[in-house]
Amino acid sequence: MACDLLDDLKWRGLLHQVTSEQLVDHLATPGRIAYCGFDPTSDTLTIGNLLPIVALARWQQAGHQPLVLMGGATGLIGDPSGKSDERQLISAEQVRHNINCQRPIFARLLDFDGPTAARIVDNADWLLKIGFVDMLRDIGKHFSVNQMVARDSVANRLSAREQGISYTEFSYMILQAYDFLHLHRTEGCTVQLGGADQWGNICSGIDLIRRIAGGDAYGITNQLVTKSDGSKIGKSESGAIYLSPARTSPYRFHQYWLNAADDDALKFMRWFTFASQERVEELSRSHAMDPAARSVQRALADELTTMVHGEAETKRATLCSNALFGGDVRALDQQSALDVAADLPGPRLPRAALTGEGKLVSELLLEAGLATSKREAREFLESGAVMVNGERASLESRITAASLLHGSLAFVRRGKRNWAVAHFAR
């Protein structure tokens, strides 16, 4: 089973480093406990955080137990790993609020029942109880400053003379190492999971366990993943993609994966889903035979939306997409229409613009960026290339309050795929 887990991570392109080859023998015993830490500096998580959550789920599927560590204490400081600037400190109240908001995300993605039930722990429960002198005397003496400044998270900041690093963030690795020691003592946790940028912090924790507890501990890091163009996963033209439906609608979440580049889609299937090697290879063959069908992107979007938001939301997102690109937007219910509208460009206009005979569609084409001149707008309308709320528009067409979809929206399509939506305030 250990080989299966590690081999699967290798095939998926996720395994970066392990701290000891003895990890294979260690994982031969089921029920090993691993933890991964999450930063509560926001009230939600992005799809960049989906990878470590899925890593815990893979751990659980392999017969082991995952621990989710919420940084109720370390979130008050901030991890300098991968950061070029000092973090803005947030209040303890805000950290607690963020943790409570993030909990439901883990509840959707991990199994909290059964013999390998996932658990959520908060390092505020132990770190806030330790006195400063006790931490320096009992824990700090085991850390070499020479080794600490050599860690990438610190060295990179020290090399930037205009920025540097505060003692607060410099001390972060001590707290993270103590987390591992505490979980080792109280939970029997023997493995820490993290991104490649956490290697130094993980090694510090393992070394602290060896010095104080004398037990075995291991670390596994995954590759830091990016898109084929080198950009960060989880960003779109309209902003970050979040795992909370209140911040990113399931429709927009589905669209993000549906619009993945061909070079990325198969990688994302390996990285983020539980699709088997046979399934991914089958999708690869289907894509090679008919790239225009975007079979990989469709499978990716459906599987991840179902994983994060549920099957019902996946079906609704698909209906929205079909209405937009092949059906009739008038078939959308109000919430679906608002979700789709939030993902499209277009102006917000006063209701007064519809008084009298209404607003000319030719004017709206210019305001929505679907035409660059009055002449171009006229040509589009005369050729029958413009649809407004599912009806073909002519040169004389006007938008009135009665023609708005759900009382406030005008969906405008030019050609087959150029969309905008005008929002008219109620």
Secondary structure, 3 states (H helix, E strand, C coil): CHHHHHHHHHHCCCEEEECCCCHHHHCCCCCCEEEEEECCCCCCCECCCHHHHHHHHHHHHCCCEEEEEECCCHHHCCCCCCCCCCCCCCCHHHHHHHHHHHHHHHHHHCCCCCCCCCEEEECHHHHCCCCHHHHHHHHHHHCCHHHHHHCHHHHHHHCCCCCCCCHHHHCHHHHHHHHHHHHHHHHCEEEEEEEHHHHHHHHHHHHHHHHHCCCCCEEEEECCCECCCCCECCEECCEECECCCCCCCHHHHHHHHHCCCHHHHHHHHHHHCCCCHHHHHHHHHHHHHCHHHCHHHHHHHHHHHHHHHCHHHHHHHHHHHHHHHCCCHHHCCHHHHHHHHHCCCCCEECHHHHCCCCEEHHHHHHHCCCCCCHHHHHHHHHCCCEEECCEECCCCCEECHHHCECCCEEEEEECCCEEEEEEECC
